[in-house]
Every structure is written in structure tokens, then in C-alpha cells.
Amino acid sequence: MKRASWRQRGLGPLDLIEEATHLLRRSPLRVVVWYYLGTIPFLLALLYFWADMSRSAFAYEHCGRAALGMAVAFAWMKTGQAVFASMLSRRVAGLPEEISWRAVPGMAARQWLLHSTGLFVVPLALVAAFPAAWVYGFYQSATALGESGSLGETFRRAWRQMRLWPVQNHMVLALLILFGGFVFLNLMILVVQVPMLLSMLLGVETIFSQSPYAMFNTTLLASLCGLTYLCLDPLVKTVYVLRCFHGESLVSGEDLKAELRRVGLPVTKGLAMAVIVWMAVVPACPGAEDTRSEPASTAEASEARGFGADQGTAGEGPAVTPEDLDRRIGEVISRSEFSWRLPREKLSREADSRNAVLRFLDDLGRSFDQFMQGVGQGIRKLFERLGDLFSGNRNTPTVGVSTGGLVVALKLFAVVVAVGALGWLGFVLHRSWRQRRGAGSALAGEGIAAVPDLRDEGVAADQLPEDEWLRLAAEMRERGELRLALRALYLANLAHLGGRELVHIERSKSNREYQVELGRRARHLPELQAAFGDNVGMFDRVWYGLHDASDEVFSRFRVNFERIQTA
């Protein structure tokens, strides 16, 4: 009866989100990197496009090129997200995570065609409110089913998943929206506190510390929305990958096949450096910005003013005509960093006899040259600032009120993204190091493995594989150390359940917590729960109580473990 109810209603929303969180945490780094490689460039380009089109006086001149760049960034984002979802789908199904790169162009083309309609359909569904969850679920399912054979097949499969388990879909989206609100508030509090801490601890004054109301500008709010999207959307994609997997397993039985071919693959961390380099370089070098820096502009303007002053006071030096002075001032104030001061008006385009296509290609060539110059300038600035930071140079001018909220908001967003990415990478590396620290590495040329001390309460089940714990239990039993043998056999129980992802091994968990977690994840395996509960009871009485370890207890413990293995 419970199985029929599960098939009719689907997993509970909290169970589905918990399973998605567990899958995302256990996924190799290369899977998550594909998502951020595709999404971060688009969000940075979107923020720059929004700010440039709304504030630049020359927006009409390069609107077409900027819109084309946004389309390319959107296509790249959907490609990265489709690869991310495909790798997760293969991991859930127990298949190797490496996908065929020959299939990526076709998968990317299908995603472009489907999601290009979502730019218009999803806002209309949000206005109507009622079909919004169905429409959103359709496009997320299309991303999760990116490896389908054709565009029509992807559409049909996503349509079936959209109509399956509607209550589960609505409840999951409601919980994720609530969680996203808390993520946004936490990021907002962090951004509010950072300028205050810089002012109190380092004496760096920014426009935000001088005027806290400057934080409530549209650019900063859009940046916080982008950060919230980066934090929440991978979980959303993972939820719909699992939802599609469970939904299609009702017909194909793929969940049963996955249990038979469950494997684990090593974690690849090579692509993480590309994410860090991109986030460090791109925010510092927008493509439309002139390669000359602001201090140089100020120095040149000061030189022009000083040159005129020297001429007026000393009466020496080369003569400067008013026309030359106006031309020099016009060159300075026409640069992109001062364009936000100019009035917003449509600039008249001069008649040009050249062909429109050639003019468009010429504009693209100039934009590419400016972008490459900006990349070089940004790398130079990055190394200069790192050198100033490590050399203790505090002569860098602070940001004043006249700098403008737009520039400060973009720089603050870049710093927050870079710090968050570094912290996330450090957390992943630290977690991997902790998981492998006690596993006992083989010595080069000798093949000797480190054996943990079974008397130590800090020993964890993930320090050795299941077979090694069983070998250690048999060795302790031969020595007559039945109490230690029973503990080694219990750790083999946990290692086996951890390998099947029915429990998550942690040193801080108690045996009772393992029982509760197993009851939640293995509801459909009552025999396994009963056998493990019996083993936990025997182990607690022997290890923590006053009961003696006997051959009868050990044999009964081993029989229960064999039941767990076959369940």
C-alpha cells in the first residue's frame, strides 16, 4: 500500500530536497564546476549589460553588439547547465559520469531552441500565476533530460514529467522559494556588514560606509539576486534531475538497474582553477571600458589644467589655443568611465555609404580588440593590487562619494563572488582531505596500509573499506579479542551502508542517529532496518555496557550483516 502511494504521489517534498542535497554534496567537483563555468559568465554579462544600457550615454551605439553578446552568453549558460544535469543523471543511474562530447553540440542546440521560448513563456506564466509551476517544471525537466535523442523526444519527455506528481512539484517550489528568501537575506546582511568592517578595522572608507542608504540601489540588489541564483539554482537542477529519474523509473525500472551497477568514480578538481581565473579577471575588465585607467585619466586632466595654468601665470612654454584645450578636455570626458555624467539622448548616426553587414563586422572587430585590451589591463591591475596587498602599501586612494554607486557595486559584487568561490573551493578540498585522512594510504613500493586503533573512540567507518574491516574483524577474533572484533564488524556495517548511500558517515553521529537516518532513507527495506537495529543493540550492550562479547553474539552479528548485504 505504501509503494502504491509513493507511485501515485511521488516522494515527499522534504525527502526529495534532502536527497537532492545529498546527491549534490557527494558529486565530484568536475560536475559542479560545469554549472558555474556556464552560469557565472552569463550573470556577470547580464549585470554589466543592465548597468551599461540603463546609464551609459553611448548605449545606442553598441546596443546591437551587446545584445548579440548576451545571446551568446545565454547559449553558453544553457550548455553548461545541460552538461551539469546530464552528469548528475548518469551518476544517479549508476553510469560513468563522462559524457560523449560528440553529443554535446546536439544537446546544446536542443537546449537553445527550447529555452529561447522560455524567455517569453515563463514571464507570461508568472503573470497568470496559476500555470507558473507547471511551466517552470517543464523547462527544468527539459534541462534534466538534455541527453534525449531529438528535440521532439526531449519535448515529449519533459511534457510527461511536467504533468506527473503536480502536488510534489508545487510543494517543492514553495519550499525552495522560501529557502531562497533566507539566502537573499543572509547575503544582504553580509554585504551590509562588509563596508562597516572595512571602515572599522582597516580604515577604508567607501560610499556605503559614508552613506548606508547607497546600498539600496538597483545594481546592488540585482547583484544579490545573482548571488542567490548561484547558491540556489544548482539545488533546483538537482531536484528536477531526481524527479525525472524517479518519474521515468516507473516505466523503465531504471532505479532497479542503478542499484545493480552502482559505482564510485574519483573526483577531478582541474576545472576549478578556470572558475577562479574567470571571476578574478572578468569583473575587473569590462569589454567596453577604455584600456586607460582612471588615475591616468585624472593625471591627464590635471596635466591639461596645469598646462593652461602655467601658461597663464608664467607666460612660458608652447602656446595653447582654446580650440586645442577644448579638444583635449573633450577627449577626456568622452571616455566610457565619464559617460554616465553625460545627458541621456539619442546620438545622431552619420550617413555611411558602407554596407550594413560590413559595418556590423567592423564593430565586432573593434569590440573584440577592446575586450582583449581590457583583459590584459585587468590582469595587470590584478597583479598590481596583489603586490600592493602583500607589500603593505596603503597609499591606494579610497573610494569617495564621487566615485559613483555603479562602479562600487560592481567591484563589491566581484569581491563577494571571488571570496565566496575561494571559500567554497577551500571547503570542498578540506572535506576531501578529511575523508581521505584516515583511510590509510598505501606506502610506495611496499603496499602496507595503516590500521586504525579500534580502541580509539575517534575511529570512523570511512577510514577503511568494508573488506578491510571484515578482515580486521576476523583477525581480532582469531586473537581472542571478541570485543574489538565486534566493533570492527560494526564499522563494516556502517561502511557498507555508507557505500550504498543509505547513511552519511560522520564522527559526530551517534548510533541512534544512524538508525533514524536509515529508517528515513530505507523505508522500503524493513528487513535491512531490523537487522541493523539488532546489531546496534548488541554492539551498544557489549561496547558501552557490561555484557560480554561471545562467539554466539559475534555469529549472530555476522548473520545480521549478511542480511544487510543481501537486502
C-alpha positions as a printed Julia matrix, in Angstrom:
567×3 Matrix{Float64}:
  0.0     0.0     0.0
  2.84    2.37    0.78
  4.52    1.54   -2.51
  1.36    2.36   -4.45
  1.02    5.65   -2.6
  4.61    6.54   -3.45
  3.98    5.84   -7.14
  0.83    7.95   -7.14
  2.11   10.95   -5.18
  5.9    10.77   -5.55
  8.41   11.3    -2.78
  7.61   13.87   -0.14
  8.95   17.34   -0.94
 11.33   17.39    2.03
 12.59   13.89    1.19
 13.21   14.91   -2.42
 15.09   18.08   -1.41
 17.13   16.13    1.14
 18.04   13.5    -1.44
 18.99   16.24   -3.91
 21.19   17.95   -1.31
 22.9    14.66   -0.51
 23.49   13.95   -4.22
 24.88   17.44   -4.84
 27.26   17.23   -1.88
 28.57   13.81   -2.91
 29.03   14.73   -6.57
 32.59   15.15   -7.87
 33.92   18.66   -8.22
 34.05   18.47  -12.02
 30.26   18.1   -12.14
 29.57   21.28  -10.16
 32.29   23.22  -11.99
 30.45   22.73  -15.29
 27.43   24.52  -13.85
 29.4    27.54  -12.65
 31.51   27.7   -15.82
 28.29   28.17  -17.75
 26.32   30.38  -15.35
 28.82   32.86  -13.87
 29.82   34.43  -17.24
 26.17   34.98  -18.12
 25.34   36.63  -14.79
 28.36   38.94  -14.99
 27.47   39.84  -18.58
 23.85   40.44  -17.59
 24.78   42.79  -14.76
 27.14   44.76  -16.99
 24.58   44.87  -19.82
 21.88   46.11  -17.46
 24.07   48.83  -15.97
 25.51   49.88  -19.33
 22.18   50.06  -21.16
 20.49   51.98  -18.33
 23.23   54.53  -17.55
 25.63   54.89  -20.45
 25.15   57.85  -22.76
 26.52   55.78  -25.67
 24.22   52.77  -25.15
 22.51   53.24  -28.52
 25.84   52.97  -30.32
 26.66   49.42  -29.17
 23.24   48.06  -28.22
 23.23   45.55  -31.09
 26.66   44.16  -30.3
 25.83   43.93  -26.59
 22.55   42.1   -27.29
 24.38   39.61  -29.51
 26.91   39.04  -26.73
 24.09   38.4   -24.26
 22.57   35.82  -26.61
 25.91   34.03  -26.88
 26.34   34.11  -23.07
 22.81   32.71  -22.6
 23.52   29.87  -25.04
 26.76   29.08  -23.22
 24.95   29.06  -19.85
 22.33   26.59  -21.06
 25.06   24.37  -22.49
 26.93   24.28  -19.17
 23.74   23.6   -17.23
 22.75   20.8   -19.61
 26.17   19.14  -19.19
 25.85   19.52  -15.4
 22.37   17.93  -15.39
 23.48   15.1   -17.73
 26.41   14.22  -15.47
 24.1    14.17  -12.44
 21.59   11.99  -14.3
 24.31    9.49  -15.19
 25.54    9.48  -11.59
 22.05    8.77  -10.26
 21.64    5.94  -12.79
 24.96    4.4   -11.74
 26.61    5.08  -15.11
 30.04    6.66  -15.71
 29.74   10.43  -15.42
 31.81   11.19  -18.52
 29.51   12.1   -21.39
 30.24   11.76  -25.09
 31.5    15.11  -26.31
 30.16   14.33  -29.77
 26.66   14.56  -28.31
 27.25   17.96  -26.68
 26.59   20.11  -29.82
 23.24   18.42  -30.45
 22.31   18.63  -26.76
 23.28   22.31  -26.71
 21.2    23.05  -29.83
 18.12   21.42  -28.28
 18.56   23.46  -25.11
 18.92   26.7   -27.08
 15.75   26.07  -29.06
 13.64   25.09  -26.04
 14.85   27.71  -23.59
 14.71   30.54  -26.11
 10.92   30.21  -25.87
 11.14   30.24  -22.07
 12.25   33.88  -22.14
  8.71   34.75  -23.23
  6.59   31.87  -21.88
  7.81   31.91  -18.25
  7.07   35.66  -17.67
  3.58   35.19  -19.15
  3.01   32.2   -16.86
  4.15   34.25  -13.86
  1.66   36.97  -14.78
 -1.12   34.4   -14.96
  0.23   32.84  -11.7
 -1.76   29.58  -11.97
  0.31   27.69  -14.62
  3.66   29.08  -13.43
  4.73   25.92  -11.54
  3.87   23.66  -14.48
  5.69   25.86  -16.99
  8.75   26.22  -14.77
  8.78   22.46  -14.15
  8.64   21.82  -17.91
 11.75   23.88  -18.65
 13.67   22.47  -15.68
 12.76   18.94  -16.79
 13.95   19.79  -20.31
 17.34   20.7   -18.82
 17.42   17.5   -16.75
 16.6    15.39  -19.84
 19.2    17.05  -22.03
 20.64   13.76  -23.34
 17.46   12.81  -25.17
 17.86   11.7   -28.75
 15.99   14.5   -30.53
 14.17   17.77  -29.93
 10.75   16.11  -30.18
 11.72   13.37  -27.73
 13.04   15.93  -25.24
  9.8    17.91  -25.52
  7.6    14.82  -25.02
  9.55   13.53  -22.04
  9.62   16.96  -20.38
  5.88   17.31  -21.01
  5.21   13.97  -19.28
  7.31   14.97  -16.28
  5.51   18.32  -16.08
  2.15   16.57  -15.63
  3.47   13.93  -13.19
  3.02   14.49   -9.43
  1.76   18.12   -9.51
  1.37   18.38   -5.71
  5.0    17.39   -5.22
  6.1    19.94   -7.83
  4.19   22.81   -6.2
  5.33   21.94   -2.67
  8.99   21.64   -3.69
  8.9    25.01   -5.46
  7.23   26.65   -2.45
  9.93   25.34   -0.1
 12.74   26.36   -2.46
 11.31   29.88   -2.84
 11.15   30.2     0.97
 14.71   28.95    1.27
 15.82   31.39   -1.45
 14.36   34.27    0.55
 16.5    33.34    3.55
 19.6    33.03    1.33
 18.94   36.52   -0.07
 18.56   37.99    3.43
 21.8    36.38    4.59
 23.7    37.75    1.6
 22.16   41.18    2.17
 23.31   41.17    5.8
 26.81   40.1     4.7
 27.04   42.91    2.14
 25.85   45.46    4.69
 28.43   44.36    7.24
 31.49   44.19    4.93
 31.83   48.0     4.35
 31.36   48.63    8.06
 34.08   46.12    8.95
 36.43   47.62    6.34
 35.88   51.05    7.86
 36.32   49.93   11.47
 39.25   47.52   11.04
 41.19   48.87    8.06
 40.09   52.49    7.86
 38.91   52.08    4.24
 36.04   54.44    3.58
 33.56   53.57    0.84
 30.38   55.18   -0.33
 28.47   52.52    1.6
 30.13   53.3     4.93
 29.64   57.04    4.39
 26.04   56.68    3.28
 24.35   53.36    4.17
 21.32   54.29    2.07
 23.52   53.91   -1.04
 23.26   50.15   -0.59
 19.64   50.22   -1.66
 20.35   50.76   -5.36
 19.14   48.58   -8.2
 22.6    47.42   -9.25
 23.46   46.05   -5.81
 20.06   44.4    -5.44
 20.49   42.79   -8.86
 23.93   41.56   -7.79
 22.46   39.99   -4.65
 19.77   38.32   -6.75
 22.54   36.91   -8.97
 24.4    35.53   -5.96
 21.19   33.99   -4.63
 20.64   32.35   -8.02
 24.18   30.91   -7.95
 23.57   29.45   -4.49
 20.08   28.04   -5.11
 19.83   27.05   -8.77
 22.23   24.02   -8.6
 19.95   22.54   -5.94
 16.89   23.25   -8.13
 18.52   21.5   -11.1
 19.42   18.52   -8.9
 15.85   18.27   -7.56
 14.44   18.06  -11.08
 17.11   15.56  -12.14
 15.96   13.26   -9.32
 12.29   13.97  -10.07
 12.73   12.99  -13.72
 14.74    9.91  -12.72
 12.05    8.67  -10.33
  9.28    9.55  -12.76
 10.79    7.69  -15.71
 11.74    4.74  -13.48
  8.03    3.97  -13.06
  8.08    2.71  -16.65
 11.71    1.84  -17.38
 12.77    0.42  -14.0
 15.97    2.46  -14.17
 16.13    2.75  -10.36
 16.48   -1.04  -10.07
 19.21   -1.09  -12.71
 21.05    1.68  -10.87
 21.24   -0.45   -7.72
 22.96   -3.2    -9.71
 25.62   -1.04  -11.34
 26.33    1.48   -8.57
 29.95    2.56   -8.77
 32.09    5.4    -7.39
 34.48    7.5    -9.51
 37.4     9.72   -8.36
 36.94   13.44   -8.01
 38.54   15.73  -10.62
 39.37   19.24   -9.46
 41.18   20.58  -12.52
 38.43   22.83  -13.84
 38.08   24.73  -10.55
 41.03   26.95  -11.42
 39.25   28.12  -14.58
 36.34   29.38  -12.46
 38.65   31.31  -10.12
 40.59   32.88  -13.01
 37.38   33.89  -14.77
 35.89   35.51  -11.68
 39.16   37.28  -10.91
 39.66   38.7   -14.41
 36.24   39.36  -15.93
 34.79   41.71  -13.26
 37.94   43.82  -13.45
 37.93   44.29  -17.23
 34.54   45.02  -18.86
 34.87   44.84  -22.62
 33.54   48.29  -23.45
 35.83   50.08  -20.97
 38.77   52.02  -22.34
 42.13   50.43  -21.55
 43.43   53.56  -19.86
 42.86   53.59  -16.12
 41.09   56.21  -14.1
 44.23   57.51  -12.37
 45.78   58.09  -15.8
 42.66   59.97  -16.86
 42.81   62.13  -13.76
 46.52   62.74  -14.27
 45.97   63.74  -17.88
 43.14   66.08  -16.92
 45.33   67.57  -14.21
 48.12   67.94  -16.75
 45.79   69.82  -19.09
 44.64   72.1   -16.28
 48.19   72.63  -15.02
 49.46   73.28  -18.54
 46.92   76.03  -19.03
 47.65   77.46  -15.6
 51.37   77.54  -16.24
 50.77   79.34  -19.47
 48.62   81.92  -17.77
 50.91   82.56  -14.8
 54.43   82.08  -16.06
 53.8    83.07  -19.64
 56.27   80.47  -20.84
 56.07   77.23  -22.78
 54.3    76.38  -26.03
 51.18   78.34  -26.83
 47.86   76.51  -26.32
 44.88   77.7   -28.24
 41.37   77.48  -26.84
 40.49   75.01  -29.61
 43.29   72.63  -28.52
 42.26   72.88  -24.9
 38.61   72.12  -25.75
 39.69   69.17  -27.84
 41.8    67.75  -25.01
 39.0    68.17  -22.47
 36.52   66.61  -24.9
 38.74   63.55  -25.35
 38.91   63.02  -21.6
 35.22   63.44  -20.76
 34.13   61.3   -23.74
 35.72   58.2   -22.24
 33.46   55.42  -21.03
 34.26   55.96  -17.32
 32.8    59.51  -17.55
 29.9    58.67  -19.89
 27.44   58.29  -17.01
 27.72   62.04  -16.37
 26.55   62.97  -19.88
 22.85   63.53  -20.61
 20.9    60.56  -21.94
 19.99   61.32  -25.55
 19.93   59.57  -28.84
 23.02   60.4   -30.83
 22.5    61.02  -34.49
 24.19   58.48  -36.73
 26.18   59.87  -39.61
 25.3    58.65  -43.04
 27.66   55.94  -44.15
 27.93   54.55  -47.64
 29.35   51.25  -46.5
 27.3    48.09  -46.45
 25.44   47.39  -43.19
 26.91   43.89  -42.86
 30.47   45.18  -43.28
 29.83   47.92  -40.74
 28.47   45.35  -38.28
 31.54   43.11  -38.72
 33.78   46.15  -38.3
 32.04   46.95  -35.0
 32.51   43.37  -33.83
 36.21   43.55  -34.67
 36.65   46.74  -32.68
 34.74   45.27  -29.76
 36.97   42.19  -29.77
 40.09   44.37  -29.79
 38.75   46.4   -26.87
 37.89   43.22  -24.98
 41.38   41.75  -25.41
 42.96   45.04  -24.34
 40.67   45.1   -21.31
 41.68   41.52  -20.39
 45.36   42.48  -20.46
 44.71   45.64  -18.46
 42.64   43.71  -15.92
 45.37   41.09  -15.42
 47.93   43.86  -14.93
 45.71   45.6   -12.36
 45.11   42.31  -10.56
 48.83   41.63  -10.11
 49.49   45.24   -9.12
 46.82   45.12   -6.42
 48.06   41.76   -5.17
 51.57   43.22   -4.99
 50.32   46.25   -3.06
 48.38   43.98   -0.72
 51.34   41.77    0.15
 53.8    44.66    0.34
 51.56   46.53    2.78
 51.09   49.56    0.51
 48.27   51.64    1.95
 48.62   54.58   -0.44
 45.83   53.35   -2.67
 43.17   56.08   -2.75
 39.94   55.15   -1.06
 36.61   55.26   -2.75
 34.82   58.52   -2.17
 31.33   59.7    -2.67
 32.1    60.98   -6.15
 33.13   57.55   -7.45
 29.57   56.55   -8.19
 27.38   53.76   -6.87
 27.55   51.7   -10.05
 31.31   51.17  -10.08
 31.46   50.43   -6.36
 28.57   47.98   -6.56
 30.17   46.05   -9.41
 33.52   45.92   -7.62
 31.87   44.8    -4.39
 29.97   42.1    -6.27
 33.21   40.86   -7.83
 34.92   40.72   -4.42
 32.0    38.85   -2.83
 31.88   36.32   -5.69
 35.64   35.75   -5.56
 35.67   35.33   -1.78
 32.68   33.0    -1.9
 34.27   30.88   -4.64
 37.56   30.64   -2.74
 35.73   29.69    0.44
 33.65   27.08   -1.4
 36.75   25.58   -3.03
 38.56   25.51    0.31
 35.58   23.77    1.93
 35.49   21.1    -0.8
 39.22   20.47   -0.57
 39.07   20.35    3.24
 36.18   17.89    3.18
 38.0    15.65    0.69
 41.13   15.79    2.83
 39.18   14.82    5.94
 37.55   11.89    4.17
 40.9    10.58    3.0
 42.96   11.44    6.08
 42.15    8.27    7.97
 41.67    5.95    5.04
 45.22    4.56    5.29
 47.24    5.27    2.14
 49.44    2.53    0.69
 53.18    3.11    1.04
 55.04    3.38   -2.27
 56.67    0.07   -3.24
 55.58   -1.75   -0.06
 51.76   -1.88   -0.19
 51.39   -1.51    3.63
 48.11    0.07    4.84
 47.72    1.95    8.13
 45.49    0.08   10.57
 43.36    2.26   12.88
 43.25    1.6    16.62
 39.87    0.01   17.37
 40.08    1.19   20.99
 40.08    4.82   19.85
 36.61    6.43   20.02
 37.57    8.75   17.15
 37.78    5.92   14.59
 35.27    6.42   11.74
 33.78    3.81    9.42
 35.03    5.6     6.28
 38.71    5.18    7.26
 38.79    1.69    5.7
 36.68   -0.03    3.06
 34.2    -2.7     4.0
 36.5    -5.65    3.09
 39.32   -4.29    5.27
 37.01   -4.0     8.3
 35.89   -7.62    7.76
 39.5    -8.79    7.52
 40.34   -6.88   10.7
 37.33   -8.41   12.5
 38.43  -11.94   11.53
 41.98  -11.19   12.68
 40.8    -9.88   16.08
 38.54  -12.92   16.51
 41.47  -15.27   15.9
 43.43  -13.4    18.6
 40.55  -13.81   21.04
 39.74  -10.06   21.11
 36.0   -10.55   20.54
 35.1    -7.09   21.82
 37.39   -5.43   19.26
 36.26   -7.89   16.6
 32.63   -6.91   17.23
 33.49   -3.22   16.83
 35.35   -3.9    13.55
 32.31   -5.79   12.29
 30.01   -2.92   13.3
 32.22   -0.46   11.42
 31.96   -2.78    8.41
 28.15   -2.44    8.73
 28.43    1.35    8.57
 30.94    1.26    5.7
 28.58   -0.96    3.69
 25.58    1.32    4.31
 27.68    4.39    3.52
 28.78    2.83    0.22
 25.12    2.32   -0.71
 24.45    5.95    0.32
 21.86    4.85    2.88
 23.72    6.69    5.64
 26.26    9.5     5.65
 29.32    8.67    7.77
 30.31   11.34   10.31
 32.31   11.08   13.51
 29.81   13.25   15.4
 26.82   10.95   14.77
 25.53    8.53   17.37
 24.26    5.03   16.65
 20.71    6.24   17.24
 21.15    8.94   14.6
 22.33    6.31   12.13
 19.2     4.27   12.86
 16.92    7.27   12.29
 18.7     8.19    9.05
 18.49    4.6     7.79
 14.79    4.46    8.62
 14.25    7.59    6.55
 16.31    6.51    3.54
 15.43    2.8     3.5
 11.71    2.89    4.2
 11.12    0.22    1.57
 13.65   -2.19    3.17
 12.19   -3.25    6.54
 14.42   -6.35    6.81
 17.54   -4.22    6.49
 16.3    -1.83    9.2
 15.5    -4.72   11.56
 18.91   -6.38   11.06
 20.8    -3.14   11.59
 18.73   -2.27   14.67
 19.52   -5.69   16.19
 23.24   -5.17   15.52
 23.18   -1.69   17.07
 21.56   -3.09   20.21
 24.14   -5.87   20.56
 27.05   -3.51   19.91
 25.84   -0.92   22.47
 25.42   -3.61   25.16
 28.91   -5.01   24.56
 30.91   -1.84   23.8
 29.24    0.65   26.15
 27.56   -1.74   28.6
 28.65   -4.61   30.83
 27.73   -7.51   28.53
 30.5    -9.88   27.48
 31.34  -10.49   23.82
 30.87  -14.16   22.98
 31.1   -16.32   19.88
 27.3   -16.56   19.87
 26.94  -12.76   19.8
 29.59  -12.46   17.07
 27.9   -15.17   14.94
 24.51  -13.54   15.33
 26.05  -10.15   14.44
 27.61  -11.66   11.3
 24.3   -13.25   10.21
 22.56   -9.88   10.54
 25.33   -8.27    8.47
 24.8   -10.84    5.7
 21.08   -9.99    5.76
 22.01   -6.32    5.38
 24.24   -7.1     2.4
 21.52   -9.06    0.58
 18.62   -6.72    1.43
